[in-house]
């Protein structure tokens, strides 16, 4: 059995940032996850470089990690509580005109990381530019590929947007044979017919949705109101996912950081799963 979790952190953009950071640390220490995927992991463009240790698993073209990098700050606090994770981070684009924004993976086992440009856009200053982070690591005594992704919205022209990025993701993942655990913010709601989620099911039948196959589920939606990118939204949406190879089974799926299971710390709720 293993526990995995994903969260779009909206880091450093929330009110009561310090309190919510402490609540996240407390929850992670208590849950003791084996693998964590985080998105919207920010660092200021002009902050100072951090001092890294051997737990950081660098990319071949690694962007410098800064002292305020949200993942780096988390790692330091978890270490202070006796919880050590190997970790990696990639940056996709400039967010909110001041951050390098990207995705992170934490794993209790060493990671071989790879950053993949999946978007049509390549300009770091353009928020449409999307890099996903892929980490090969060990889980339940086997090698797995963990993906932390933050994708674009659906557009009808499949030569860009989510469909383009998803196709590039699948093309890369098809090059390997090891099982996949893909987690993150797909920016496509499960209950919107004919768009991104339907495209995922159509193009990746070997990836199962943890929510739909779990033996036990607790919660469903990960967004409940208007947020960045979903301005004017007034309905409950499931846009954060744990998708995994068919060889895995899901004992439990649970929405977290929803104000019920644990405090709301982001504009997204998180999702965790117990798999075997």
PLY file of the C-alpha trace (Angstrom):
ply
format ascii 1.0
element vertex 276
property float x
property float y
property float z
element edge 275
property int vertex1
property int vertex2
end_header
0.00 0.00 0.00
1.19 3.54 -0.77
-0.26 7.02 -0.28
-0.03 9.68 -2.96
-1.29 13.26 -3.03
-1.65 16.18 -5.41
-2.35 19.86 -4.74
-2.32 23.06 -6.74
-0.79 25.16 -3.98
-1.46 28.69 -5.36
1.67 29.37 -3.38
2.39 32.77 -1.85
-0.83 34.11 -3.44
-3.23 33.27 -0.61
-4.25 35.46 2.30
-2.83 34.35 5.67
0.04 32.75 3.81
2.09 31.82 6.87
-0.84 30.15 8.64
-1.79 28.15 5.56
1.81 27.11 5.03
1.97 25.83 8.61
-1.32 23.98 8.13
0.06 22.32 4.99
3.23 21.26 6.78
1.21 19.83 9.68
-1.05 17.89 7.32
1.87 16.46 5.34
3.65 15.35 8.50
0.51 13.64 9.76
-0.32 11.95 6.44
3.24 10.76 5.74
2.71 10.41 1.97
5.02 8.32 -0.16
4.76 10.61 -3.20
3.50 14.19 -3.52
2.81 16.23 -6.66
2.46 20.00 -6.36
1.56 22.66 -8.91
1.77 26.47 -8.93
4.95 26.13 -6.92
6.33 29.65 -7.05
9.50 31.56 -6.32
10.16 35.26 -6.82
12.15 36.06 -9.93
14.58 38.25 -8.03
15.06 36.39 -4.73
18.37 34.87 -3.61
19.57 31.36 -4.48
19.00 28.59 -1.93
21.57 26.21 -0.49
20.56 22.72 -1.57
21.52 19.31 -0.22
21.65 15.84 -1.74
17.89 15.37 -1.46
17.37 17.83 -4.31
17.30 15.98 -7.63
18.35 18.45 -10.32
17.26 18.56 -13.94
19.91 18.69 -16.64
18.77 22.26 -17.40
17.79 23.18 -13.87
16.55 26.71 -13.17
18.18 28.04 -9.99
16.21 27.29 -6.83
15.60 30.40 -4.73
15.29 30.72 -0.96
11.56 31.44 -1.20
10.80 28.54 -3.54
7.62 27.08 -2.05
8.78 23.49 -2.44
12.16 24.26 -0.92
10.51 25.93 2.07
8.24 22.91 2.52
11.13 20.47 2.30
13.02 22.37 5.01
10.04 22.31 7.38
9.27 18.64 6.74
12.91 17.81 7.41
12.68 19.69 10.72
9.84 17.29 11.61
11.96 14.26 10.70
10.35 13.67 7.30
12.84 13.54 4.44
11.85 13.67 0.79
13.85 13.65 -2.40
12.45 16.40 -4.59
12.57 18.12 -7.93
11.09 21.28 -9.44
10.61 22.68 -12.91
9.38 26.11 -13.96
6.80 26.66 -16.70
6.40 30.42 -16.99
6.25 33.74 -15.20
3.18 33.95 -13.01
1.52 37.10 -11.72
4.36 39.17 -13.25
6.78 38.32 -10.44
7.08 34.57 -9.91
8.76 31.69 -11.66
5.86 29.24 -11.50
6.15 25.50 -11.87
5.55 22.01 -10.55
7.28 19.80 -7.99
7.51 16.15 -7.04
8.42 14.82 -3.58
9.28 11.15 -3.10
10.69 9.10 -0.26
12.89 7.36 -2.83
15.43 9.03 -5.14
14.06 10.62 -8.31
15.37 10.74 -11.88
13.64 13.93 -13.05
12.80 15.14 -16.53
11.09 18.37 -17.54
8.98 18.18 -20.69
7.73 21.18 -22.66
4.24 20.15 -23.73
2.71 23.43 -24.88
2.80 25.06 -28.28
4.08 28.21 -26.61
7.74 28.29 -25.57
8.21 31.83 -24.23
8.82 31.77 -20.48
7.05 35.11 -20.10
3.84 33.66 -21.62
1.57 31.93 -19.09
0.42 29.55 -21.83
3.87 27.91 -21.73
3.61 24.61 -19.87
6.31 22.27 -18.64
5.36 19.05 -16.89
7.66 17.33 -14.43
8.24 13.60 -14.76
10.10 11.74 -12.03
11.18 8.12 -12.18
11.21 6.79 -8.63
10.53 3.70 -6.53
7.14 2.98 -5.02
5.99 -0.28 -3.46
9.25 -1.96 -4.51
8.85 -1.12 -8.19
9.95 1.61 -10.55
7.22 4.10 -11.45
6.99 7.31 -13.41
5.30 10.11 -11.49
4.01 13.13 -13.40
3.17 16.49 -11.84
1.32 18.55 -14.43
-0.49 21.86 -14.68
-2.21 22.00 -18.05
-4.02 24.61 -20.13
-7.75 24.92 -20.70
-9.65 23.23 -23.50
-9.85 25.06 -26.83
-11.73 23.84 -29.87
-8.62 24.08 -32.04
-6.75 20.96 -30.95
-3.54 22.33 -32.44
-3.07 24.19 -29.15
-4.36 24.20 -25.59
-5.03 21.11 -23.53
-5.35 18.59 -26.38
-1.97 19.60 -27.81
-0.30 19.37 -24.39
-1.97 16.05 -23.56
-0.91 14.52 -26.88
2.70 15.52 -26.21
2.48 14.03 -22.73
1.21 10.69 -24.01
3.79 10.60 -26.80
6.60 10.95 -24.26
5.13 8.49 -21.76
4.67 5.90 -24.52
8.45 5.68 -24.80
8.67 3.83 -21.48
7.19 0.68 -20.03
7.16 1.51 -16.32
3.78 2.23 -14.63
2.53 5.81 -14.52
1.00 7.93 -11.78
-0.05 11.24 -13.34
-1.30 13.86 -10.92
-2.21 17.48 -11.10
-4.41 20.30 -12.31
-5.76 19.39 -15.75
-7.90 22.55 -15.93
-10.64 20.44 -17.50
-13.71 19.44 -15.53
-14.90 15.85 -15.43
-18.54 16.83 -15.81
-18.18 18.97 -18.95
-19.15 16.78 -21.89
-17.01 16.55 -24.99
-14.02 18.46 -23.72
-10.74 17.69 -21.99
-11.79 14.90 -19.65
-13.53 13.04 -22.47
-10.36 13.48 -24.52
-8.28 11.95 -21.72
-10.54 8.90 -21.56
-10.51 8.57 -25.35
-6.76 8.86 -25.82
-5.44 7.19 -22.65
-7.60 4.11 -21.94
-4.71 2.56 -20.00
-4.84 5.36 -17.43
-7.60 4.95 -14.87
-9.13 7.79 -12.88
-8.61 7.12 -9.17
-11.95 8.73 -8.37
-13.96 6.37 -10.58
-12.17 3.13 -9.62
-11.60 3.63 -5.89
-13.12 1.11 -3.52
-14.02 4.01 -1.21
-14.44 7.68 -2.11
-14.70 10.71 0.15
-15.47 13.93 -1.69
-15.40 14.75 -5.37
-14.97 18.39 -6.38
-11.72 20.35 -6.11
-12.96 23.84 -7.08
-16.18 25.41 -5.85
-16.16 29.02 -7.00
-14.47 31.61 -9.19
-10.68 31.25 -9.20
-7.83 32.35 -11.47
-8.47 30.84 -14.88
-12.08 30.03 -13.99
-13.36 33.57 -13.46
-17.11 33.74 -13.02
-17.40 30.05 -12.16
-20.27 29.34 -9.76
-20.37 25.55 -9.82
-18.48 22.66 -8.29
-15.78 21.28 -10.57
-13.42 18.31 -10.49
-10.31 19.51 -12.31
-7.54 17.99 -10.15
-6.81 14.34 -10.80
-4.87 11.23 -9.93
-4.61 9.08 -13.06
-2.70 5.82 -12.89
-1.82 2.73 -14.86
-4.27 -0.14 -14.84
-1.93 -2.35 -12.86
-2.66 -0.28 -9.74
-5.75 -0.61 -7.59
-7.15 2.23 -5.51
-8.30 1.43 -1.99
-9.37 4.96 -1.09
-9.78 8.32 -2.81
-10.27 11.44 -0.72
-10.56 15.17 -1.30
-8.49 17.11 1.24
-7.86 20.75 2.17
-11.56 21.35 1.58
-12.46 22.91 4.92
-13.86 19.60 6.17
-11.11 17.00 6.12
-8.48 19.69 6.57
-8.30 23.52 6.33
-8.63 25.27 2.98
-5.12 26.44 2.09
-5.41 27.14 -1.64
-7.94 28.08 -4.31
-7.95 24.36 -5.15
-8.66 21.43 -2.85
-6.17 18.59 -2.84
-6.66 14.92 -3.62
-5.08 11.87 -1.99
-5.28 8.18 -2.80
-4.23 4.95 -1.16
-3.07 2.56 -3.87
-1.82 -0.98 -4.07
0 1
1 2
2 3
3 4
4 5
5 6
6 7
7 8
8 9
9 10
10 11
11 12
12 13
13 14
14 15
15 16
16 17
17 18
18 19
19 20
20 21
21 22
22 23
23 24
24 25
25 26
26 27
27 28
28 29
29 30
30 31
31 32
32 33
33 34
34 35
35 36
36 37
37 38
38 39
39 40
40 41
41 42
42 43
43 44
44 45
45 46
46 47
47 48
48 49
49 50
50 51
51 52
52 53
53 54
54 55
55 56
56 57
57 58
58 59
59 60
60 61
61 62
62 63
63 64
64 65
65 66
66 67
67 68
68 69
69 70
70 71
71 72
72 73
73 74
74 75
75 76
76 77
77 78
78 79
79 80
80 81
81 82
82 83
83 84
84 85
85 86
86 87
87 88
88 89
89 90
90 91
91 92
92 93
93 94
94 95
95 96
96 97
97 98
98 99
99 100
100 101
101 102
102 103
103 104
104 105
105 106
106 107
107 108
108 109
109 110
110 111
111 112
112 113
113 114
114 115
115 116
116 117
117 118
118 119
119 120
120 121
121 122
122 123
123 124
124 125
125 126
126 127
127 128
128 129
129 130
130 131
131 132
132 133
133 134
134 135
135 136
136 137
137 138
138 139
139 140
140 141
141 142
142 143
143 144
144 145
145 146
146 147
147 148
148 149
149 150
150 151
151 152
152 153
153 154
154 155
155 156
156 157
157 158
158 159
159 160
160 161
161 162
162 163
163 164
164 165
165 166
166 167
167 168
168 169
169 170
170 171
171 172
172 173
173 174
174 175
175 176
176 177
177 178
178 179
179 180
180 181
181 182
182 183
183 184
184 185
185 186
186 187
187 188
188 189
189 190
190 191
191 192
192 193
193 194
194 195
195 196
196 197
197 198
198 199
199 200
200 201
201 202
202 203
203 204
204 205
205 206
206 207
207 208
208 209
209 210
210 211
211 212
212 213
213 214
214 215
215 216
216 217
217 218
218 219
219 220
220 221
221 222
222 223
223 224
224 225
225 226
226 227
227 228
228 229
229 230
230 231
231 232
232 233
233 234
234 235
235 236
236 237
237 238
238 239
239 240
240 241
241 242
242 243
243 244
244 245
245 246
246 247
247 248
248 249
249 250
250 251
251 252
252 253
253 254
254 255
255 256
256 257
257 258
258 259
259 260
260 261
261 262
262 263
263 264
264 265
265 266
266 267
267 268
268 269
269 270
270 271
271 272
272 273
273 274
274 275
